[in-house]
Amino acid sequence: MLPEANTQEEWDALVLDEATMRPGVADLATRLGLAGASLTRYAAGSLPVYAVGEDHVLKLFPGVDAADAVVESRVLSHLQGRLPVRTPELHDCGTYENGWRYVLMGRLPGEDLSLAWPRSAEADRQRIVTEAGEALAALHALDPAPLADTLGPGDWNAFLARQRSGAVERQRSRKLPEEWTARIPDFLGCVHLPADPPRVLLHTELMRQHLVVDPQTWQLTGLFDFEPAMIGDPAYDLVAVGLFLTRGEPGLMGRFQKAYGAAFDPRLLLTYALLHVYSNFTWYFRELPEPPEPTWDSVAETWFGTV
């Protein structure tokens, strides 16, 4: 009942068309034994995700993103019960119609951290980032080998070389002012990436929007959204932490890294931010604290420093 969406253009035309999406989602829910359950679409996210009743979440992937459904289901299965914070329980996954795939998972208890954060006190935020750091350390301690046939990029150094070659144009396409883009090559040339870093399972988007919290105790109750998972350098995962979790709030990145159990050079993390697949510095400069000086080194300390 869902139309084909095998190109980005087809998907862009459909993604917000709830009149078309909902009948297909209801049909799929019925096929999965959840007929009659309420369907509530989550507002955030690039993919259609629905709460189905009180206990389930149904995530749909159009043909253009079908491979991501395989990643999500494989990673959820691999992680079940192995982290200090809950991850969604995988109930079912498979193909639907016209190239669509789905993942049916358990619903995590708690409130979206991005919504709860403004009400949190400093002590609450310290508790949250501590638990998040411990959770990421546990994720990185797992053997990623069972997922190597599904998760990219395969050749980590080749991936970084591709990202480096497109770093300037990537930011120009996102309307970053030339005063910043022109200095990207010099900054990247001054930061030496590890030649052979350990390869770990990366979440890649450890942010407030992908964490849930008990707003009474301010303890983390869940971590979700593993479709962008990769295997690579652990430092790459600290990019989203600095940009979307700690967000330049004094002391939080230091607390996170202490809980994680390792310290990272802010310039290294900024380099990975420039090489990240979703890098958008126009947005970052708009949303994050302004660096005291108009230099990349100042940006690194402001967003990824531990003081």
KARA-V179422 format. One line per field, one symbol per residue. ss: DSSP state (H for helix, E for strand, C for the rest). psi: psi as a letter, one per 20 degrees, with the letter a starting at -180 (. if undefined). burial: 1 if it has 9 or more other C-alpha atoms within 8 Angstrom, else 0. A space follows every 50 residues. Layout:
ss: ???
psi: ???
burial: ???
This chain:
ss: CCCCCCCHHHHHHHCCCHHHHHHHHHHHHHHCCCCCCCEEECCCCCCCEE EECCCEEEEEECHHHHHHHHHHHHHHHHHCCCCCCCECCEEEEEECCCCC EEEEEECCCCEEHHHHHHHCCHHHHHHHHHHHHHHHHHHHHCCCHHHCCC CCCCCHHHHHHHHHHCHHHHHHHCCCCHHHHCCHHHHHHHCCCCCCCCCE EECCCCCHHHEEEECCCCEEEEECCCCCCEEECHHHHHHHHHHHHHCCCC CHHHHHHHHHCCCCCHHHHHHHHHHCCCCCHHHHHHHCCCCCCCCHHHHH HHHHCCC
psi: iprqmjrhghghihhjnhhhgghgghgghghjjkpiqqoopphrqiqopp pobiiqpppqorhhkhhhhggghgggghiojiqiqqqppohqqaqdqkiq rqpprqpqqaqphhhhghiqrghghggghghhghghghgiiqoigijhih qajfoghhghgghghjgghghhijkpqhhghhjgggghiipoqphmqqpr ppgilnrhijqqqoigikqpiqpanjhjqrpaphhhiighghhifhljpp ihhggghghhjqqpphhghhghhhiqhkpnhggghhhrqpqhqlqhhhgg hghjqi.
burial: 01011100011001100001101101111100011000100100000111 11000111111111110111111111101100101111110010010111 11111111111111010001000111111111111111110001001100 10100000110010001101110101000010010011001000000011 11111111011111100111111001011111111111111111111100 01111111110000011111111111001011011001101000000111 1111110
